[in-house]
Amino acid sequence: MDKNHCYFQGRITTVDKIKISPYDIGLLRGYGVFDVMRTVNGKPFLLKEHFVRLKNSAKELNLKLPFSFAEYEKILKVLLKKNKFKESSIRTVLTGGEALDAPRFLPNKKLTCYILIEEFHGLPEKIFTSGAAIMTLEFERQIPVAKITNYVEAIRSHKKKKRSNCLEIIYVKNGKVSEASSSNFFIFKKGKLITTKNGILLGTTRNLVVKLAKKNKIKIEERAILEEELFSADEVFITATNKDIVPIVKIDGEKVGNGKVGENTKIMMELFSDFVKKY
């Protein structure tokens, strides 16, 4: 059994001692939100930004976090010290809790909340130097502005993604590209950086990339992106907490640009890497 230290319902314990009710509507109805962040130099990376996003996601489902930011920070400090990983992945989950009014299964006042700590393993270096492939899928997430626990479509499409040797799935709806299954995406067109802003989950890494671009005088547009723009882009990259910035060199089997990691993408990767080193 997993002996990693975790947080569950207000106390520090180990994963093997967690007991979640079979009537929890996170299980019965998929009613919950979550957040995943990583550590950099042993510290939670972009902690405040992650907490705000988690809080906003919970608000979309009329759920309330059981701790303040200061309390959350304190809990994480204890967990990271107890688990002793060089770098960690931190997963926080909040659901509607045990439904006492079955069969309606409405959220209960006593929510379920837990925090899991695992050792962080980044992507292979080859992906950053040679680039990765992605595939498109006609789909739009439910409540896209919130990080809800419903990842059914992404999981259902996993085998197809793996067979296609793709790292990610890009969602397309009515001719517009929104986001990836667990990432945000950017394109470069004629030296201009373009990314979607509305109707998506605004990733913390995505938001940092936008700030870095603006700070370094790189032209950027935050707007809707047409599917045809994705396929005609000079460069494409995706961003996520567990991926950083990943250059994309192939989409649905077609080359992006010349099929190699773009020069503008390399600049963004360097800017991001410098920020991480100083964090």
Summary of the structure (lengths in Angstrom):
residues: 279
radius of gyration: 19.5
end to end distance: 34.4
largest distance: 58.6
contacts: 893
relative contact order: 0.14
helix: 31%
strand: 31%
